[in-house]
Amino acid sequence: AIVLDGAEVGEGAIVGAGAIVTPRTKIPPYTMALGVPAKVVRSLSEEESENLKKHALDYVELMKKYK
């Protein structure tokens, strides 16, 4: 994904591979944005949001292990 100047991606949001978030676009928290230009296609469920947090923490632990 490419996020251009002045664009904002909210906490927990997902921007899909190959998407382009154009200048001054705001992607709300806990949503999924796809396409060129990126458009919000849906909100993330609470379960999806929790899974994303867990996976992010797992990556941090892997980084510490292999640093």
WOKAPE-V880012 format. One record per residue. N is the residue number from 1. RES is the residue in one letter. SS is DSSP state (H for helix, E for strand, C for the rest). Layout:
BEGIN
N RES SS
N RES SS
END
This chain:
BEGIN
1 A C
2 I E
3 V E
4 L C
5 D C
6 G C
7 A C
8 E E
9 V E
10 G C
11 E C
12 G C
13 A C
14 I E
15 V E
16 G C
17 A C
18 G C
19 A C
20 I E
21 V E
22 T C
23 P C
24 R C
25 T C
26 K E
27 I E
28 P C
29 P C
30 Y C
31 T E
32 M E
33 A E
34 L E
35 G C
36 V E
37 P C
38 A C
39 K E
40 V E
41 V E
42 R E
43 S E
44 L C
45 S C
46 E H
47 E H
48 E H
49 S H
50 E H
51 N H
52 L H
53 K H
54 K H
55 H H
56 A H
57 L H
58 D H
59 Y H
60 V H
61 E H
62 L H
63 M H
64 K H
65 K H
66 Y H
67 K C
END
